[in-house]
Amino acid sequence: MSLEKFINANRSKLSENDLDILAYILTNKETVTHLGIHDLSIRSHTSKSTIVRLTQKLGFSGFSEFKYYLKNEKKKEILPTKNNLSLLESDINETMSLIAQTNMHPLCEAISLANRVFIYGTGWGEKKAADDFTRNFMSCNVFIIPIPSVTELNWNIDSFTKNDLVIFISFSGENLELENNITKLKLHGVPFCSVTPLRQNYLSSQATYKLYYQVTQLQIDNDPDKEYNFFITLNIVIDSLFRFYLDNYF
């Protein structure tokens, strides 16, 4: 999603001051990707806290995630649209960069201390990644409980406690069927982790822990109703979490 679309989607949350800051950012995107928050606050004549709140209104966790998005958006603009192998290389490199920037200790500690760990993938590719995740952790005597579908999630949601952990894997992060369940988890203080592509989405905006991966959708034909989703980088981030756990908590 372009920055302009982020702005339009969240227009009702934005003040006139926010729009002034965004106007500066849109005019100076290349420069902003190289600025720290202190320098941006000086150039846009506002405070650092105002910039952080602005990025959160757009759905980002803070300025660092917003700046990473801007850098990634710029790179997408210059990628060759037909070189699919180059797109794969770029997605893998961006995902590894995201992993390097992520502090996995809190999530791994939550996995190690939880009474029960549940995992739910919303689609075929996500469920396959969840199965691999469950299998890998079994080698460390950590037994993850896979949730087959939203039906079983609904059956058990009221039994989850603050001593459990739930991991959601979703390509869109915008699953309407999950929203009521996420509300229940938050009301009962149940921690949960989102694993989604790096973009604004409801699931990651609510999650206790967040893992992101980079993915570029391939345009295989000209049918706008067909969506081709591939999960190489999802598997990389899932495997990286397991390896980090193996190195530091086993």
Buried (B, 14 or more C-beta within 10 A) or exposed (E): EEBEEBBEEBEEEBEEEBEEBBEBBEEBBEEBBEBEBEEBBEBBEBEBEBBBBBBBBBBBBEBBBBBBBBBBBEBBEEEEEEEBEEBBEBBBEBBBBBBEEBEBEEBBEBBBEBEBBBBBBBBEBBBBBBBBBBEBBEEBEBEBBBBEEBEBBBEEBEEBEEEBBBBBBBBBBBBEEBEEBBEBBBEEEBBBBBBBBBBBBBBBBBBBBBBBBBBBEEEEEEEEEEEEBBBEBBBBBBBBBBEBBBEEBE
